[in-house]
Structures are given as structure tokens and as C-alpha cells.
């Protein structure tokens, strides 16, 4: 956001500032013209948080019930609670809101696909969406990863509703958009294996 010149700062301070900055924070910066005022919006904060993903590969994704996870960066093998090991990236993104992966030809796979059977079948009588590999989301995500992964993150754009877009190379993107007003957590981003560093959205 462009700086607000000193002549405008006084006008802002004469107004109810709290109503203007409910999603952000005020920051001052020393400029050749004196002190200027910046407003850091929610979208900007999200971009600053996720900017660490730039130039890192998105290389896999999976699902646990309605939570979709994505792994970024170098691969690491870590122990599991059951005594085995699993492969994770430097960073993990967990989504429990609407999302989609788009490409040059439109939507590749999206969150609502999990409630449709795999293939072209429209028979939902015996369909159980939570069985791994049996829904359209699992099927199409596996195909996307097999054909196009890894995809490099080349840009990040946040919005004022707590959502964001990760721009990937070769005209792909991952869009995340909270789709309710309940104030619950919609997504979580953290260093893999260290949930204490988590950054999550719960903008209600």
C-alpha cells in the first residue's frame, strides 16, 4: 500500500482510527519527506507469512477426512507416532476450507470434488467419499501430481477475507478461500514437524 503523506495523517487521526484498521496495523517509516504512515492489511500480512514459499516446489498433497494438506520445499524423512517414518517437506499447508488447483485449461481439482465418486460415475448409492482414492478429488489430485509435480511457487497474493493464491509456474495456481463466517480456523501453515511455529487463519 502506498504511504500516506503527512498532510493526510492528521485527517486520519481526527477520525475513528479503530474502524479503519480492524484488519491491520499502523506502521511509521522515515522517508525523505518526513514520517509517513503505512497500513498493513490482512492480505499483506498473509503475503508476508507465505512469502517464504517463493522458489520452493509444491511436490505432494494428501487428505485426512476433509483436511487437505500440501508439502513444500526439500524432502525429509521423519518418524511417525506408530514407529515408522514418513516423508515431509520443509513447510506444510493444511486446508479446511474451499480450495482449488487451476491450470491453463481451467480447474484441475477442487475441494468439492471429494464429495463426487471417482471417474465419470454418477451413482452415489454405494459411494463413501472418505474412503481413500474413491472420490473425484483424490483421483484428480493423484493425476495432477503424477503429471505436473513438482510445481514451483513463483508468487503469493493474499486477500482481506483470509484467503490467498499461490501462483505456480507453468500457469498453475492454488487458490484458498474461507467460505463461512463462523470465525473458525480455515487453514494452517507451519514448519513440518514443528506445529509450535504455526500460522493459521481464523478471521471471523
Beta strands, then each sheet from edge to edge (+ up, - down):
strand 1: 25-31
strand 2: 34-40
strand 3: 57-64
strand 4: 67-72
strand 5: 76-79
strand 6: 85-88
strand 7: 91-95
strand 8: 98-103
strand 9: 106-110
strand 10: 151-158
strand 11: 164-168
strand 12: 172-177
strand 13: 187-191
strand 14: 194-201
sheet 1: 1+ 2-
sheet 2: 9+ 8- 12+ 11- 10+ 3- 4+ 7- 13+ 14-
sheet 3: 5+ 6-
end
